[in-house]
């Protein structure tokens, strides 16, 4: 029974380490983006609607969708680059 508990603890420790590493990659990828792109991504991830993001950033409401698509693409590329994938 003890071996199973040790195995579970090891698996939990590994999962937690992986989660921490993944979070660090996300932070690094976000910080690699231009400030405005980072800002719109964070606001959207926090649940803000397009018109709220526009008001908070001073970006035209009609430009928010395009800005988000570009920011998401840039984030994905930055993240994958740091993760070692293509």
C-alpha positions in Angstrom: 0.0 0.0 0.0 2.9 2.3 0.8 4.3 2.0 -2.7 1.1 3.1 -4.2 1.0 6.2 -1.9 4.5 7.0 -2.8 3.7 6.6 -6.5 0.7 8.9 -6.2 2.8 11.5 -4.4 5.4 11.3 -7.1 2.8 11.7 -9.8 1.3 14.6 -8.0 4.7 16.3 -7.6 5.5 15.8 -11.3 2.1 17.2 -12.3 2.6 20.2 -10.1 6.1 20.8 -11.5 4.7 20.5 -15.0 2.0 23.0 -14.2 4.5 25.5 -12.8 6.7 25.1 -15.9 3.7 25.6 -18.2 2.6 28.8 -16.3 6.2 30.1 -16.6 6.1 29.5 -20.3 2.7 31.4 -20.5 4.2 34.3 -18.6 7.3 34.4 -20.8 5.2 34.3 -24.0 2.9 37.1 -22.7 5.9 39.3 -21.8 7.3 38.8 -25.3 4.3 40.5 -26.8 3.9 44.2 -27.3 2.1 45.8 -24.4 -1.1 46.5 -26.2 -1.4 42.9 -27.4 -0.7 41.6 -23.9 -3.4 44.0 -22.5 -6.2 42.9 -24.8 -5.4 39.2 -24.3 -5.4 39.6 -20.5 -8.7 41.6 -20.5 -10.4 39.1 -22.7 -9.1 36.2 -20.6 -10.6 38.0 -17.6 -14.0 38.0 -19.3 -14.2 41.5 -20.6 -16.4 42.0 -23.7 -15.1 43.7 -26.8 -16.7 47.1 -26.0 -15.2 46.9 -22.5 -11.8 46.2 -23.8 -12.1 49.1 -26.3 -13.1 51.4 -23.5 -10.3 50.2 -21.2 -7.6 50.5 -23.9 -8.7 53.3 -26.0 -8.8 51.1 -29.1 -11.7 51.5 -31.5 -14.4 48.9 -30.8 -14.3 47.8 -34.4 -10.6 47.0 -34.1 -10.8 44.8 -31.0 -11.6 41.6 -32.9 -8.7 42.0 -35.3 -6.4 43.0 -32.5 -7.4 39.9 -30.5 -6.8 37.5 -33.4 -3.4 39.0 -34.0 -2.5 38.9 -30.3 -3.6 35.3 -30.0 -1.6 34.3 -33.0 1.5 36.1 -31.7 1.0 34.5 -28.3 0.7 31.1 -29.8 3.9 31.5 -31.7 5.8 32.9 -28.7 4.5 30.1 -26.5 5.4 27.3 -29.0 8.8 28.8 -29.6 9.5 28.7 -25.8 8.0 25.2 -25.5 10.2 23.9 -28.3 7.3 23.1 -30.7 6.5 24.5 -34.1 
